[in-house]
Amino acid sequence: MSDECIHGFVDGLCATCNPKPLPEVVAVARPAARSRVAAPPRATVRSLRAAARIPVGSAPADTLLEQRIYHLTHVSNLPGILEERAIVAGAVPQLDLSTPELRSERAGEPILGTSELRLNDFVPFFLSPEAELWQSLRSGREHPRLSRAALSAEPFDFVFLVSTVRHIAADDPAFVLADANVEGSATRFASTREDAERMLYRLRAESDPVRLSNAELLVAHRLPLESVTLIGVANDKVRSAVRDVLAGSDFTPKISVYPPWFQPSE
């Protein structure tokens, strides 16, 4: 599998990292000089002001739809996910990444911009395989959101279920984009597609891998397996285990070995 940039795009798809070349400037003959310089028309001034409001590093909406999203789970949880034909919010996994205290807290935590949904009604996705929570887990560092079982497990036995924003938009579930840890007091949430696009513009325009590593996309209730296009694994052994789980099913995503996603951060 090819490398990708900090914004979650495969090579060549990121308009921020790979901007289009500026059009060639064509010289135009100037008219004869006049006694005084004419002021530019007001329409030009307005258009310049409008251009100044465009976020630096923004990308077309169709490019943003290719933003990858990553759901982290242990390989032992795959049979249950396959049985449900979806990643289900609030499911009880074989190996739970979250602590019981965190699950209890999320059950009563409302999400700004939604009516009756709570945090545990959403399936969480990272915007980067370098998510801060995952960096803590694969390095064995304590983290208030991680269970003892998760910290005791081998990082190589985890997998990423990967989809894109395009698939979320196509399925049209309720979703929320958070620009930082969802439990953080200063975290901002976007619950409409327009607000989410603007937030994603800002996150990408800042080119700050730390902010991107803390951002999360939350999908209400469930994400069908058909929306998972890729399973990222650490090595051939785990890829064989995943293939064994999927054997005989009609769920046939690409299964790719990508060690950098699973190596401890320095």
TAQUI-V584537 format. One record per backbone hydrogen bond with DSSP energy under -0.5 kcal/mol. NH is the residue of the N-H (numbers start at 0). CO is the residue of the C=O. If there is no record, write none. Layout:
BEGIN
((NH:CO) (NH:CO))
END
This chain:
BEGIN
((4:8) (7:4) (10:2) (12:9) (14:12) (17:13) (18:15) (26:24) (43:40) (44:40) (45:41) (46:42) (47:43) (48:44) (49:45) (50:46) (51:47) (52:48) (52:49) (53:50) (57:54) (62:59) (63:59) (64:60) (65:62) (66:63) (67:7) (68:162) (69:125) (70:160) (71:69) (72:158) (74:156) (76:73) (77:74) (80:76) (81:77) (82:78) (83:79) (84:80) (85:80) (86:222) (87:85) (88:220) (90:87) (92:90) (96:94) (102:98) (103:99) (104:100) (105:101) (106:102) (107:103) (107:104) (108:105) (109:107) (110:116) (111:109) (113:110) (118:105) (118:108) (119:105) (120:117) (121:118) (122:218) (123:121) (124:216) (125:69) (126:214) (130:127) (131:212) (134:130) (135:131) (136:132) (137:133) (138:134) (139:135) (139:136) (140:135) (145:142) (146:96) (150:146) (151:147) (152:148) (152:149) (156:153) (157:154) (158:72) (159:231) (160:70) (160:158) (161:159) (161:229) (162:68) (164:66) (165:64) (166:163) (167:163) (168:164) (169:165) (170:166) (171:167) (172:167) (175:217) (176:189) (177:175) (177:215) (178:187) (183:180) (186:183) (189:176) (195:191) (196:192) (197:193) (198:194) (199:195) (200:196) (201:197) (202:198) (203:199) (204:200) (205:201) (206:202) (206:203) (207:202) (208:206) (211:207) (212:208) (213:209) (213:210) (214:210) (215:177) (216:124) (217:175) (218:122) (219:173) (220:120) (221:219) (222:86) (224:84) (226:223) (227:224) (228:161) (228:226) (229:161) (230:253) (231:159) (231:229) (232:255) (233:155) (238:234) (239:235) (240:236) (241:237) (242:238) (243:239) (244:240) (245:241) (246:242) (248:245) (251:249) (253:228) (255:230) (255:253) (257:232) (257:255) (260:257) (261:258) (262:258))
END
